């Protein structure tokens, strides 16, 4: 029974990734695209955790933890980059 539930949740997450990717392509601003990339990354993290439960392997959880940390750091770096870029644009005007 748990296998069917995990497969159902996996299908829903994959559908969510597809819809978010469409948002990534159509995103009118850079910030929308960054938010979509972050959301896709979080959904991939959920897939890793579901695979860990399905296969009963703890190694997937370790990979998911490291991936989550890298995802968080990348969002911080992108936010800082665009804040500094905006400050430079304001000073030039």
C-alpha angles and dihedrals in degrees: 000000000000090000092059091047092051091049090049092051090046090054092050091050091050090051089050091051090052093051092046090050089056088053089050091055095044097039108133096206136037091244091058089052092049090050090050092050090050091049091050089050091052091050090052087051089054090050090054091051092048090051089050090055094043096050095032091232120144093197090076089058090054090051090047091051093052091043090052092052092049091048091052093048092049092054090050091049093049092048092050091048093053093044090054091045090053091049090053091049091050092050091051092055 
